[in-house]
Amino acid sequence: MRWCHVKRDCPATVARFGLRAFCRSVMVARAMGCLFALIALLSPRLAVFLLWAFTNYVDRAFSGGWFLPLVGLIFAPWTTLMYVLVYAPAGPIHVAGWILVGIGVVLDLNSWAHAAANRRSVPGYN
């Protein structure tokens, strides 16, 4: 199996479940990462909700609070998603992380601008 590379620091996992089961779990985890990226591109609100429901990334990024993530989920989903994905796995954000959060802000502003333009294009809508 070329796609499975067992690290030297996980012999207990391999011994307990077997090499084939371990390699299968690695492949499923990689496939889920691609599925999550697709969900995030199609709907950042759904991606943030899934992160909030099934991981502790949102709790780590917002120090266990619920109000700011909820406001971000409603009004700025791209910024919230980028902040959670940058902060949670590695800890405090550095320069490259802030650049990604800035891209999230630009995507949110773009969404709001497109929504305003669409409202203006509808006849009779003020």
MOPAC internal coordinates of N, CA, C and O (Angstrom, degrees):
PM7 1SCF
backbone

  N    0.0000 0     0.00 0     0.00 0    0    0    0
  C    1.4482 1     0.00 0     0.00 0    1    0    0
  C    1.5140 1   109.13 1     0.00 0    2    1    0
  O    1.2310 1   120.13 1   -71.85 1    3    2    1
  N    1.3033 1   117.36 1   108.15 1    3    2    1
  C    1.4565 1   120.87 1  -177.20 1    5    3    2
  C    1.5084 1   112.99 1   -72.15 1    6    5    3
  O    1.2310 1   118.91 1   148.50 1    7    6    5
  N    1.3217 1   119.68 1   -31.50 1    7    6    5
  C    1.4527 1   122.22 1  -173.09 1    9    7    6
  C    1.5084 1   113.25 1   -79.49 1   10    9    7
  O    1.2310 1   119.12 1   170.88 1   11   10    9
  N    1.3116 1   119.29 1    -9.12 1   11   10    9
  C    1.4599 1   122.13 1  -177.07 1   13   11   10
  C    1.5183 1   109.68 1  -107.55 1   14   13   11
  O    1.2310 1   121.19 1   -61.30 1   15   14   13
  N    1.3216 1   115.32 1   118.70 1   15   14   13
  C    1.4531 1   121.09 1   176.49 1   17   15   14
  C    1.5196 1   107.82 1  -120.40 1   18   17   15
  O    1.2310 1   120.32 1   -71.48 1   19   18   17
  N    1.3141 1   116.99 1   108.52 1   19   18   17
  C    1.4559 1   121.09 1  -178.30 1   21   19   18
  C    1.5218 1   108.00 1   -79.49 1   22   21   19
  O    1.2310 1   120.84 1   -53.10 1   23   22   21
  N    1.3321 1   116.00 1   126.90 1   23   22   21
  C    1.4590 1   120.59 1   177.89 1   25   23   22
  C    1.5268 1   109.11 1   -78.40 1   26   25   23
  O    1.2310 1   121.10 1   -23.64 1   27   26   25
  N    1.2890 1   115.50 1   156.36 1   27   26   25
  C    1.4595 1   119.77 1  -179.08 1   29   27   26
  C    1.5250 1   112.10 1   -73.38 1   30   29   27
  O    1.2310 1   119.66 1   163.05 1   31   30   29
  N    1.3415 1   118.26 1   -16.95 1   31   30   29
  C    1.4587 1   120.02 1  -176.73 1   33   31   30
  C    1.5245 1   112.72 1   -90.62 1   34   33   31
  O    1.2310 1   118.98 1  -169.83 1   35   34   33
  N    1.3130 1   119.54 1    10.17 1   35   34   33
  C    1.4680 1   120.64 1  -179.52 1   37   35   34
  C    1.5262 1   112.81 1  -126.17 1   38   37   35
  O    1.2310 1   119.06 1  -138.52 1   39   38   37
  N    1.3375 1   119.40 1    41.48 1   39   38   37
  C    1.4614 1   118.19 1   179.75 1   41   39   38
  C    1.5213 1   112.69 1   -68.74 1   42   41   39
  O    1.2310 1   120.07 1   152.32 1   43   42   41
  N    1.3394 1   117.47 1   -27.68 1   43   42   41
  C    1.4641 1   119.43 1  -179.81 1   45   43   42
  C    1.5236 1   110.49 1   -66.49 1   46   45   43
  O    1.2310 1   120.39 1   140.19 1   47   46   45
  N    1.3284 1   116.87 1   -39.81 1   47   46   45
  C    1.4605 1   120.58 1   179.09 1   49   47   46
  C    1.5192 1   110.41 1   -64.56 1   50   49   47
  O    1.2310 1   120.58 1   135.29 1   51   50   49
  N    1.3162 1   116.49 1   -44.71 1   51   50   49
  C    1.4656 1   120.46 1  -179.74 1   53   51   50
  C    1.5196 1   110.30 1   -66.33 1   54   53   51
  O    1.2310 1   120.08 1   139.32 1   55   54   53
  N    1.3371 1   117.46 1   -40.68 1   55   54   53
  C    1.4586 1   120.51 1  -179.62 1   57   55   54
  C    1.5242 1   111.24 1   -66.24 1   58   57   55
  O    1.2310 1   120.50 1   144.56 1   59   58   57
  N    1.3230 1   116.66 1   -35.44 1   59   58   57
  C    1.4611 1   119.36 1  -176.22 1   61   59   58
  C    1.5260 1   111.98 1   -77.22 1   62   61   59
  O    1.2310 1   120.23 1   135.34 1   63   62   61
  N    1.3267 1   117.17 1   -44.66 1   63   62   61
  C    1.4621 1   120.51 1  -173.34 1   65   63   62
  C    1.5226 1   113.65 1  -106.76 1   66   65   63
  O    1.2310 1   119.81 1   165.04 1   67   66   65
  N    1.2956 1   117.96 1   -14.96 1   67   66   65
  C    1.4518 1   121.27 1  -178.84 1   69   67   66
  C    1.5174 1   111.15 1    94.47 1   70   69   67
  O    1.2310 1   120.89 1   -26.31 1   71   70   69
  N    1.3092 1   115.91 1   153.69 1   71   70   69
  C    1.4543 1   121.81 1  -176.97 1   73   71   70
  C    1.5172 1   111.87 1   -64.33 1   74   73   71
  O    1.2310 1   119.95 1   138.69 1   75   74   73
  N    1.3078 1   117.71 1   -41.31 1   75   74   73
  C    1.4671 1   120.93 1  -177.79 1   77   75   74
  C    1.5336 1   111.04 1   -63.47 1   78   77   75
  O    1.2310 1   119.81 1   136.20 1   79   78   77
  N    1.3327 1   117.98 1   -43.80 1   79   78   77
  C    1.4659 1   121.35 1   179.32 1   81   79   78
  C    1.5238 1   110.65 1   -66.35 1   82   81   79
  O    1.2310 1   120.62 1   140.98 1   83   82   81
  N    1.3405 1   116.42 1   -39.02 1   83   82   81
  C    1.4609 1   119.60 1   178.73 1   85   83   82
  C    1.5287 1   110.69 1   -63.76 1   86   85   83
  O    1.2310 1   120.17 1   133.97 1   87   86   85
  N    1.3162 1   117.28 1   -46.03 1   87   86   85
  C    1.4635 1   120.86 1  -179.69 1   89   87   86
  C    1.5257 1   111.11 1   -64.71 1   90   89   87
  O    1.2310 1   120.13 1   142.85 1   91   90   89
  N    1.3241 1   117.35 1   -37.15 1   91   90   89
  C    1.4638 1   121.10 1   177.48 1   93   91   90
  C    1.5277 1   110.13 1   -63.99 1   94   93   91
  O    1.2310 1   119.94 1   139.49 1   95   94   93
  N    1.3409 1   117.72 1   -40.51 1   95   94   93
  C    1.4635 1   120.37 1   179.81 1   97   95   94
  C    1.5227 1   110.78 1   -67.44 1   98   97   95
  O    1.2310 1   119.75 1   144.22 1   99   98   97
  N    1.3235 1   118.07 1   -35.78 1   99   98   97
  C    1.4651 1   120.91 1   176.77 1  101   99   98
  C    1.5219 1   110.11 1   -64.55 1  102  101   99
  O    1.2310 1   120.25 1   137.79 1  103  102  101
  N    1.3264 1   117.12 1   -42.21 1  103  102  101
  C    1.4597 1   120.27 1   179.48 1  105  103  102
  C    1.5265 1   111.22 1   -65.68 1  106  105  103
  O    1.2310 1   119.46 1   139.91 1  107  106  105
  N    1.3237 1   118.64 1   -40.09 1  107  106  105
  C    1.4598 1   121.69 1   178.65 1  109  107  106
  C    1.5120 1   110.09 1   -65.75 1  110  109  107
  O    1.2310 1   119.56 1   140.04 1  111  110  109
  N    1.3309 1   118.45 1   -39.96 1  111  110  109
  C    1.4577 1   121.28 1   178.84 1  113  111  110
  C    1.5244 1   110.65 1   -62.79 1  114  113  111
  O    1.2310 1   119.82 1   139.57 1  115  114  113
  N    1.3151 1   117.94 1   -40.43 1  115  114  113
  C    1.4661 1   120.54 1   177.53 1  117  115  114
  C    1.5220 1   111.04 1   -66.19 1  118  117  115
  O    1.2310 1   119.77 1   139.85 1  119  118  117
  N    1.3175 1   118.05 1   -40.15 1  119  118  117
  C    1.4577 1   121.12 1   178.98 1  121  119  118
  C    1.5258 1   110.06 1   -66.16 1  122  121  119
  O    1.2310 1   119.72 1   141.62 1  123  122  121
  N    1.3195 1   118.14 1   -38.38 1  123  122  121
  C    1.4530 1   120.83 1   178.27 1  125  123  122
  C    1.5257 1   110.99 1   -65.48 1  126  125  123
  O    1.2310 1   119.79 1   145.68 1  127  126  125
  N    1.3192 1   118.00 1   -34.32 1  127  126  125
  C    1.4637 1   120.62 1   176.39 1  129  127  126
  C    1.5193 1   110.86 1   -61.39 1  130  129  127
  O    1.2310 1   120.12 1   138.36 1  131  130  129
  N    1.3124 1   117.37 1   -41.64 1  131  130  129
  C    1.4642 1   121.23 1   177.65 1  133  131  130
  C    1.5231 1   110.94 1   -67.36 1  134  133  131
  O    1.2310 1   120.32 1   140.84 1  135  134  133
  N    1.3187 1   116.99 1   -39.16 1  135  134  133
  C    1.4602 1   120.58 1   177.76 1  137  135  134
  C    1.5253 1   110.52 1   -64.24 1  138  137  135
  O    1.2310 1   120.18 1   138.07 1  139  138  137
  N    1.3414 1   117.26 1   -41.93 1  139  138  137
  C    1.4558 1   120.33 1   178.61 1  141  139  138
  C    1.5259 1   110.86 1   -64.35 1  142  141  139
  O    1.2310 1   119.93 1   140.12 1  143  142  141
  N    1.3275 1   117.75 1   -39.88 1  143  142  141
  C    1.4679 1   120.25 1   178.10 1  145  143  142
  C    1.5279 1   110.83 1   -61.85 1  146  145  143
  O    1.2310 1   119.99 1   139.61 1  147  146  145
  N    1.3193 1   117.63 1   -40.39 1  147  146  145
  C    1.4583 1   121.30 1   177.20 1  149  147  146
  C    1.5252 1   111.15 1   -64.09 1  150  149  147
  O    1.2310 1   120.40 1   136.22 1  151  150  149
  N    1.3409 1   116.84 1   -43.78 1  151  150  149
  C    1.4676 1   120.74 1   177.69 1  153  151  150
  C    1.5219 1   110.18 1   -62.46 1  154  153  151
  O    1.2310 1   120.20 1   138.59 1  155  154  153
  N    1.3320 1   117.22 1   -41.41 1  155  154  153
  C    1.4607 1   120.87 1  -179.24 1  157  155  154
  C    1.5217 1   111.55 1   -64.49 1  158  157  155
  O    1.2310 1   120.28 1   142.66 1  159  158  157
  N    1.3322 1   117.07 1   -37.34 1  159  158  157
  C    1.4649 1   119.51 1   178.68 1  161  159  158
  C    1.5221 1   111.84 1   -70.01 1  162  161  159
  O    1.2310 1   120.45 1   144.19 1  163  162  161
  N    1.3235 1   116.75 1   -35.81 1  163  162  161
  C    1.4586 1   120.16 1  -178.21 1  165  163  162
  C    1.5271 1   112.20 1   -80.48 1  166  165  163
  O    1.2310 1   119.78 1   142.88 1  167  166  165
  N    1.3210 1   118.02 1   -37.12 1  167  166  165
  C    1.4577 1   121.24 1  -176.45 1  169  167  166
  C    1.5275 1   110.07 1  -151.93 1  170  169  167
  O    1.2310 1   120.00 1   -82.90 1  171  170  169
  N    1.3275 1   117.60 1    97.10 1  171  170  169
  C    1.4708 1   118.69 1   179.85 1  173  171  170
  C    1.5275 1   112.50 1   -64.47 1  174  173  171
  O    1.2310 1   120.01 1   150.43 1  175  174  173
  N    1.3305 1   117.59 1   -29.57 1  175  174  173
  C    1.4729 1   119.65 1   177.81 1  177  175  174
  C    1.5300 1   110.68 1   -64.74 1  178  177  175
  O    1.2310 1   120.44 1   137.25 1  179  178  177
  N    1.3143 1   116.77 1   -42.75 1  179  178  177
  C    1.4557 1   120.09 1   177.85 1  181  179  178
  C    1.5302 1   110.49 1   -64.82 1  182  181  179
  O    1.2310 1   120.19 1   140.97 1  183  182  181
  N    1.3258 1   117.25 1   -39.03 1  183  182  181
  C    1.4612 1   120.90 1   179.74 1  185  183  182
  C    1.5300 1   110.68 1   -64.02 1  186  185  183
  O    1.2310 1   120.20 1   136.13 1  187  186  185
  N    1.3385 1   117.22 1   -43.87 1  187  186  185
  C    1.4683 1   119.97 1   178.15 1  189  187  186
  C    1.5272 1   109.78 1   -64.64 1  190  189  187
  O    1.2310 1   120.45 1   138.02 1  191  190  189
  N    1.3211 1   116.74 1   -41.98 1  191  190  189
  C    1.4605 1   119.61 1   178.49 1  193  191  190
  C    1.5276 1   111.04 1   -61.19 1  194  193  191
  O    1.2310 1   120.01 1   136.96 1  195  194  193
  N    1.3306 1   117.58 1   -43.04 1  195  194  193
  C    1.4630 1   120.28 1   179.35 1  197  195  194
  C    1.5278 1   111.36 1   -65.31 1  198  197  195
  O    1.2310 1   120.60 1   139.94 1  199  198  197
  N    1.3324 1   116.46 1   -40.06 1  199  198  197
  C    1.4689 1   119.30 1   176.33 1  201  199  198
  C    1.5238 1   110.79 1   -62.92 1  202  201  199
  O    1.2310 1   120.56 1   140.27 1  203  202  201
  N    1.3291 1   116.54 1   -39.73 1  203  202  201
  C    1.4539 1   121.21 1  -178.61 1  205  203  202
  C    1.5330 1   110.37 1   -69.02 1  206  205  203
  O    1.2310 1   120.42 1   141.75 1  207  206  205
  N    1.3233 1   116.80 1   -38.25 1  207  206  205
  C    1.4611 1   120.31 1  -175.90 1  209  207  206
  C    1.5321 1   113.13 1   -78.56 1  210  209  207
  O    1.2310 1   119.72 1   144.38 1  211  210  209
  N    1.3372 1   118.13 1   -35.62 1  211  210  209
  C    1.4580 1   119.89 1  -170.04 1  213  211  210
  C    1.5206 1   115.44 1  -114.36 1  214  213  211
  O    1.2310 1   119.40 1   175.07 1  215  214  213
  N    1.3331 1   118.75 1    -4.93 1  215  214  213
  C    1.4668 1   120.43 1   176.13 1  217  215  214
  C    1.5193 1   108.57 1  -133.44 1  218  217  215
  O    1.2310 1   120.96 1    -4.15 1  219  218  217
  N    1.3098 1   115.76 1   175.85 1  219  218  217
  C    1.4599 1   119.64 1   174.63 1  221  219  218
  C    1.5294 1   111.51 1  -104.98 1  222  221  219
  O    1.2310 1   120.08 1  -162.06 1  223  222  221
  N    1.3308 1   117.44 1    17.94 1  223  222  221
  C    1.4612 1   121.32 1  -178.57 1  225  223  222
  C    1.5228 1   112.21 1   -62.38 1  226  225  223
  O    1.2310 1   120.10 1   137.02 1  227  226  225
  N    1.3204 1   117.42 1   -42.98 1  227  226  225
  C    1.4717 1   120.35 1  -178.06 1  229  227  226
  C    1.5238 1   109.54 1   -67.59 1  230  229  227
  O    1.2310 1   120.09 1   139.49 1  231  230  229
  N    1.3088 1   117.42 1   -40.51 1  231  230  229
  C    1.4602 1   120.34 1   178.39 1  233  231  230
  C    1.5235 1   111.57 1   -63.97 1  234  233  231
  O    1.2310 1   120.24 1   140.13 1  235  234  233
  N    1.3316 1   117.15 1   -39.87 1  235  234  233
  C    1.4613 1   119.84 1   178.20 1  237  235  234
  C    1.5169 1   111.69 1   -68.69 1  238  237  235
  O    1.2310 1   120.09 1   139.65 1  239  238  237
  N    1.3281 1   117.43 1   -40.35 1  239  238  237
  C    1.4591 1   120.38 1  -176.86 1  241  239  238
  C    1.5253 1   111.86 1   -69.84 1  242  241  239
  O    1.2310 1   120.27 1   145.12 1  243  242  241
  N    1.3171 1   117.08 1   -34.88 1  243  242  241
  C    1.4595 1   120.52 1  -177.50 1  245  243  242
  C    1.5232 1   112.06 1  -109.69 1  246  245  243
  O    1.2310 1   119.64 1  -158.39 1  247  246  245
  N    1.3085 1   118.28 1    21.61 1  247  246  245
  C    1.4657 1   125.06 1   176.73 1  249  247  246
  C    1.5235 1   112.68 1    53.10 1  250  249  247
  O    1.2310 1   119.93 1  -139.81 1  251  250  249
  N    1.2962 1   117.73 1    40.19 1  251  250  249
  C    1.4546 1   122.18 1   174.67 1  253  251  250
  C    1.5140 1   115.81 1    80.89 1  254  253  251
  O    1.2310 1   119.80 1   179.61 1  255  254  253
  N    1.3203 1   117.99 1    -0.39 1  255  254  253
  C    1.4593 1   119.98 1   178.66 1  257  255  254
  C    1.5170 1   111.55 1   -76.33 1  258  257  255
  O    1.2310 1   120.36 1   -19.77 1  259  258  257
  N    1.3186 1   116.92 1   160.23 1  259  258  257
  C    1.4592 1   120.31 1   179.88 1  261  259  258
  C    1.5268 1   112.40 1  -117.27 1  262  261  259
  O    1.2310 1   119.73 1   159.77 1  263  262  261
  N    1.3366 1   118.12 1   -20.23 1  263  262  261
  C    1.4570 1   119.88 1  -173.83 1  265  263  262
  C    1.5304 1   112.10 1   -72.70 1  266  265  263
  O    1.2310 1   119.67 1   129.43 1  267  266  265
  N    1.3367 1   118.23 1   -50.57 1  267  266  265
  C    1.4706 1   120.59 1  -179.45 1  269  267  266
  C    1.5290 1   113.09 1   -62.32 1  270  269  267
  O    1.2310 1   119.05 1   137.42 1  271  270  269
  N    1.3256 1   119.42 1   -42.58 1  271  270  269
  C    1.4687 1   117.48 1   176.24 1  273  271  270
  C    1.5270 1   112.84 1   -63.07 1  274  273  271
  O    1.2310 1   120.39 1   144.83 1  275  274  273
  N    1.3342 1   116.85 1   -35.17 1  275  274  273
  C    1.4573 1   119.88 1   178.80 1  277  275  274
  C    1.5282 1   110.94 1   -67.25 1  278  277  275
  O    1.2310 1   120.34 1   136.75 1  279  278  277
  N    1.3304 1   116.95 1   -43.25 1  279  278  277
  C    1.4714 1   120.73 1   176.79 1  281  279  278
  C    1.5282 1   109.87 1   -62.84 1  282  281  279
  O    1.2310 1   120.44 1   137.68 1  283  282  281
  N    1.3404 1   116.76 1   -42.32 1  283  282  281
  C    1.4597 1   120.31 1   177.40 1  285  283  282
  C    1.5094 1   112.40 1   -64.24 1  286  285  283
  O    1.2310 1   120.61 1   142.04 1  287  286  285
  N    1.3191 1   116.44 1   -37.96 1  287  286  285
  C    1.4660 1   121.12 1   178.53 1  289  287  286
  C    1.5274 1   110.87 1   -62.84 1  290  289  287
  O    1.2310 1   120.20 1   143.06 1  291  290  289
  N    1.3207 1   117.22 1   -36.94 1  291  290  289
  C    1.4645 1   121.14 1  -177.59 1  293  291  290
  C    1.5258 1   112.15 1   -82.55 1  294  293  291
  O    1.2310 1   119.76 1   132.73 1  295  294  293
  N    1.3347 1   118.06 1   -47.27 1  295  294  293
  C    1.4642 1   120.98 1  -170.31 1  297  295  294
  C    1.5214 1   115.51 1  -102.12 1  298  297  295
  O    1.2310 1   119.27 1   151.54 1  299  298  297
  N    1.3188 1   118.99 1   -28.46 1  299  298  297
  C    1.4684 1   121.23 1  -176.92 1  301  299  298
  C    1.5317 1   110.13 1  -140.37 1  302  301  299
  O    1.2310 1   119.95 1  -110.66 1  303  302  301
  N    1.3203 1   117.70 1    69.34 1  303  302  301
  C    1.4737 1   119.09 1  -174.12 1  305  303  302
  C    1.5303 1   114.00 1   -66.75 1  306  305  303
  O    1.2310 1   119.50 1   142.91 1  307  306  305
  N    1.3275 1   118.55 1   -37.09 1  307  306  305
  C    1.4646 1   120.00 1  -179.89 1  309  307  306
  C    1.5263 1   110.85 1   -65.79 1  310  309  307
  O    1.2310 1   120.33 1   136.02 1  311  310  309
  N    1.3264 1   116.97 1   -43.98 1  311  310  309
  C    1.4603 1   120.43 1   179.56 1  313  311  310
  C    1.5241 1   110.48 1   -63.67 1  314  313  311
  O    1.2310 1   120.60 1   136.07 1  315  314  313
  N    1.3174 1   116.46 1   -43.93 1  315  314  313
  C    1.4609 1   120.37 1   179.15 1  317  315  314
  C    1.5165 1   111.09 1   -62.60 1  318  317  315
  O    1.2310 1   120.28 1   135.63 1  319  318  317
  N    1.3281 1   117.07 1   -44.37 1  319  318  317
  C    1.4647 1   120.84 1   179.31 1  321  319  318
  C    1.5249 1   111.14 1   -61.24 1  322  321  319
  O    1.2310 1   120.29 1   132.78 1  323  322  321
  N    1.3210 1   117.05 1   -47.22 1  323  322  321
  C    1.4715 1   119.79 1  -179.94 1  325  323  322
  C    1.5235 1   110.86 1   -63.21 1  326  325  323
  O    1.2310 1   120.11 1   137.25 1  327  326  325
  N    1.3336 1   117.39 1   -42.75 1  327  326  325
  C    1.4612 1   120.52 1  -179.43 1  329  327  326
  C    1.5273 1   110.76 1   -62.30 1  330  329  327
  O    1.2310 1   120.42 1   135.25 1  331  330  329
  N    1.3125 1   116.80 1   -44.75 1  331  330  329
  C    1.4669 1   120.26 1  -179.50 1  333  331  330
  C    1.5198 1   110.47 1   -64.56 1  334  333  331
  O    1.2310 1   119.96 1   135.15 1  335  334  333
  N    1.3277 1   117.69 1   -44.85 1  335  334  333
  C    1.4680 1   120.33 1  -178.15 1  337  335  334
  C    1.5157 1   112.89 1   -69.15 1  338  337  335
  O    1.2310 1   120.24 1   151.04 1  339  338  337
  N    1.3270 1   117.15 1   -28.96 1  339  338  337
  C    1.4636 1   119.73 1   179.57 1  341  339  338
  C    1.5264 1   110.61 1   -83.04 1  342  341  339
  O    1.2310 1   119.59 1   139.48 1  343  342  341
  N    1.3156 1   118.39 1   -40.52 1  343  342  341
  C    1.4615 1   121.27 1  -173.63 1  345  343  342
  C    1.5207 1   113.55 1   -79.90 1  346  345  343
  O    1.2310 1   120.13 1   133.31 1  347  346  345
  N    1.3146 1   117.36 1   -46.69 1  347  346  345
  C    1.4644 1   121.00 1  -167.51 1  349  347  346
  C    1.5334 1   114.64 1   -62.59 1  350  349  347
  O    1.2310 1   118.20 1   129.62 1  351  350  349
  N    1.3303 1   121.04 1   -50.38 1  351  350  349
  C    1.4592 1   118.14 1  -175.04 1  353  351  350
  C    1.5282 1   114.29 1   -69.83 1  354  353  351
  O    1.2310 1   119.64 1   146.86 1  355  354  353
  N    1.3319 1   118.30 1   -33.14 1  355  354  353
  C    1.4556 1   119.99 1  -170.84 1  357  355  354
  C    1.5207 1   114.39 1  -110.95 1  358  357  355
  O    1.2310 1   119.11 1   168.29 1  359  358  357
  N    1.3047 1   119.30 1   -11.71 1  359  358  357
  C    1.4595 1   120.65 1  -177.49 1  361  359  358
  C    1.5127 1   110.72 1   101.19 1  362  361  359
  O    1.2310 1   120.19 1    30.33 1  363  362  361
  N    1.3315 1   117.24 1  -149.67 1  363  362  361
  C    1.4723 1   119.88 1  -176.48 1  365  363  362
  C    1.5236 1   112.70 1   -55.74 1  366  365  363
  O    1.2310 1   121.36 1   -30.58 1  367  366  365
  N    1.3213 1   115.00 1   149.42 1  367  366  365
  C    1.4632 1   121.76 1  -173.85 1  369  367  366
  C    1.5260 1   110.66 1   -83.73 1  370  369  367
  O    1.2310 1   120.85 1   -42.05 1  371  370  369
  N    1.3182 1   115.98 1   137.95 1  371  370  369
  C    1.4539 1   122.43 1   175.10 1  373  371  370
  C    1.5257 1   108.55 1  -107.61 1  374  373  371
  O    1.2310 1   120.28 1    11.45 1  375  374  373
  N    1.3218 1   117.07 1  -168.55 1  375  374  373
  C    1.4658 1   122.44 1  -172.20 1  377  375  374
  C    1.5317 1   112.52 1   -57.83 1  378  377  375
  O    1.2310 1   119.85 1   130.51 1  379  378  377
  N    1.3071 1   117.90 1   -49.49 1  379  378  377
  C    1.4708 1   120.37 1  -178.36 1  381  379  378
  C    1.5234 1   110.57 1   -62.88 1  382  381  379
  O    1.2310 1   120.08 1   144.04 1  383  382  381
  N    1.3213 1   117.45 1   -35.96 1  383  382  381
  C    1.4588 1   120.97 1   176.79 1  385  383  382
  C    1.5180 1   111.91 1   -64.07 1  386  385  383
  O    1.2310 1   120.53 1   137.65 1  387  386  385
  N    1.3340 1   116.60 1   -42.35 1  387  386  385
  C    1.4663 1   119.51 1   178.34 1  389  387  386
  C    1.5166 1   111.20 1   -66.23 1  390  389  387
  O    1.2310 1   120.06 1   149.01 1  391  390  389
  N    1.3193 1   117.49 1   -30.99 1  391  390  389
  C    1.4731 1   119.99 1   175.60 1  393  391  390
  C    1.5256 1   109.65 1   -64.94 1  394  393  391
  O    1.2310 1   119.86 1   137.83 1  395  394  393
  N    1.3303 1   117.87 1   -42.17 1  395  394  393
  C    1.4669 1   120.79 1   177.85 1  397  395  394
  C    1.5319 1   111.44 1   -65.80 1  398  397  395
  O    1.2310 1   120.20 1   141.73 1  399  398  397
  N    1.3316 1   117.21 1   -38.27 1  399  398  397
  C    1.4656 1   119.61 1   176.06 1  401  399  398
  C    1.5302 1   109.51 1   -64.80 1  402  401  399
  O    1.2310 1   120.13 1   141.88 1  403  402  401
  N    1.3298 1   117.36 1   -38.12 1  403  402  401
  C    1.4698 1   121.02 1   175.42 1  405  403  402
  C    1.5226 1   111.92 1   -62.29 1  406  405  403
  O    1.2310 1   120.16 1   141.76 1  407  406  405
  N    1.3177 1   117.30 1   -38.24 1  407  406  405
  C    1.4696 1   120.59 1   175.11 1  409  407  406
  C    1.5223 1   109.66 1   -62.99 1  410  409  407
  O    1.2310 1   120.37 1   141.17 1  411  410  409
  N    1.3323 1   116.89 1   -38.83 1  411  410  409
  C    1.4647 1   120.51 1   175.94 1  413  411  410
  C    1.5193 1   111.93 1   -61.57 1  414  413  411
  O    1.2310 1   120.18 1   139.52 1  415  414  413
  N    1.3400 1   117.27 1   -40.48 1  415  414  413
  C    1.4707 1   121.06 1   177.19 1  417  415  414
  C    1.5214 1   110.23 1   -62.56 1  418  417  415
  O    1.2310 1   120.61 1   136.21 1  419  418  417
  N    1.3332 1   116.43 1   -43.79 1  419  418  417
  C    1.4712 1   120.17 1   179.35 1  421  419  418
  C    1.5307 1   110.33 1   -62.77 1  422  421  419
  O    1.2310 1   119.92 1   138.23 1  423  422  421
  N    1.3232 1   117.76 1   -41.77 1  423  422  421
  C    1.4710 1   120.49 1   178.16 1  425  423  422
  C    1.5292 1   111.36 1   -63.99 1  426  425  423
  O    1.2310 1   120.02 1   141.15 1  427  426  425
  N    1.3384 1   117.56 1   -38.85 1  427  426  425
  C    1.4692 1   120.11 1   176.96 1  429  427  426
  C    1.5245 1   111.06 1   -66.11 1  430  429  427
  O    1.2310 1   119.95 1   136.10 1  431  430  429
  N    1.3232 1   117.70 1   -43.90 1  431  430  429
  C    1.4762 1   120.20 1   178.04 1  433  431  430
  C    1.5235 1   110.47 1   -62.55 1  434  433  431
  O    1.2310 1   120.54 1   141.78 1  435  434  433
  N    1.3257 1   116.57 1   -38.22 1  435  434  433
  C    1.4576 1   121.17 1   177.37 1  437  435  434
  C    1.5306 1   110.82 1   -63.00 1  438  437  435
  O    1.2310 1   120.23 1   137.94 1  439  438  437
  N    1.3284 1   117.17 1   -42.06 1  439  438  437
  C    1.4714 1   120.59 1   178.22 1  441  439  438
  C    1.5237 1   110.97 1   -62.26 1  442  441  439
  O    1.2310 1   121.09 1   135.66 1  443  442  441
  N    1.3267 1   115.52 1   -44.34 1  443  442  441
  C    1.4663 1   119.13 1  -179.86 1  445  443  442
  C    1.5239 1   110.83 1   -65.23 1  446  445  443
  O    1.2310 1   119.81 1   140.95 1  447  446  445
  N    1.3465 1   117.96 1   -39.05 1  447  446  445
  C    1.4728 1   121.21 1   179.33 1  449  447  446
  C    1.5254 1   110.95 1   -65.82 1  450  449  447
  O    1.2310 1   120.06 1   138.50 1  451  450  449
  N    1.3217 1   117.48 1   -41.50 1  451  450  449
  C    1.4684 1   120.26 1   177.93 1  453  451  450
  C    1.5194 1   111.39 1   -65.12 1  454  453  451
  O    1.2310 1   120.30 1   141.15 1  455  454  453
  N    1.3172 1   117.03 1   -38.85 1  455  454  453
  C    1.4698 1   119.98 1   178.21 1  457  455  454
  C    1.5285 1   110.37 1   -64.12 1  458  457  455
  O    1.2310 1   120.16 1   138.83 1  459  458  457
  N    1.3309 1   117.30 1   -41.17 1  459  458  457
  C    1.4680 1   120.94 1   178.75 1  461  459  458
  C    1.5271 1   110.72 1   -66.28 1  462  461  459
  O    1.2310 1   120.15 1   139.26 1  463  462  461
  N    1.3213 1   117.33 1   -40.74 1  463  462  461
  C    1.4705 1   120.42 1   178.82 1  465  463  462
  C    1.5225 1   110.79 1   -65.26 1  466  465  463
  O    1.2310 1   120.20 1   140.57 1  467  466  465
  N    1.3187 1   117.21 1   -39.43 1  467  466  465
  C    1.4664 1   120.29 1   178.05 1  469  467  466
  C    1.5187 1   111.53 1   -65.88 1  470  469  467
  O    1.2310 1   120.17 1   142.31 1  471  470  469
  N    1.3291 1   117.28 1   -37.69 1  471  470  469
  C    1.4665 1   119.86 1   177.85 1  473  471  470
  C    1.5203 1   111.00 1   -65.70 1  474  473  471
  O    1.2310 1   120.38 1   141.10 1  475  474  473
  N    1.3338 1   116.88 1   -38.90 1  475  474  473
  C    1.4700 1   120.37 1   179.84 1  477  475  474
  C    1.5089 1   112.15 1   -69.65 1  478  477  475
  O    1.2310 1   120.01 1   154.45 1  479  478  477
  N    1.3307 1   117.59 1   -25.55 1  479  478  477
  C    1.4702 1   119.72 1  -177.36 1  481  479  478
  C    1.5233 1   112.19 1   -81.19 1  482  481  479
  O    1.2310 1   119.58 1   166.82 1  483  482  481
  N    1.3279 1   118.40 1   -13.18 1  483  482  481
  C    1.4638 1   121.11 1   179.50 1  485  483  482
  C    1.5336 1   108.60 1   -81.65 1  486  485  483
  O    1.2310 1   119.61 1   -58.12 1  487  486  485
  N    1.3382 1   118.35 1   121.88 1  487  486  485
  C    1.4676 1   119.51 1   179.99 1  489  487  486
  C    1.5333 1   111.23 1   -66.93 1  490  489  487
  O    1.2310 1   121.28 1   -44.11 1  491  490  489
  N    1.3255 1   115.16 1   135.89 1  491  490  489
  C    1.4587 1   120.82 1   177.74 1  493  491  490
  C    1.5140 1   114.41 1    84.15 1  494  493  491
  O    1.2310 1   119.80 1  -178.30 1  495  494  493
  N    1.3377 1   117.99 1     1.70 1  495  494  493
  C    1.4628 1   121.13 1   179.73 1  497  495  494
  C    1.5159 1   107.89 1  -102.99 1  498  497  495
  O    1.2310 1   120.27 1   -58.03 1  499  498  497
  N    1.3055 1   117.08 1   121.97 1  499  498  497
  C    1.4857 1   120.07 1  -179.11 1  501  499  498
  C    1.4904 1   111.11 1  -105.77 1  502  501  499
  O    1.2310 1   120.10 1   180.00 1  503  502  501

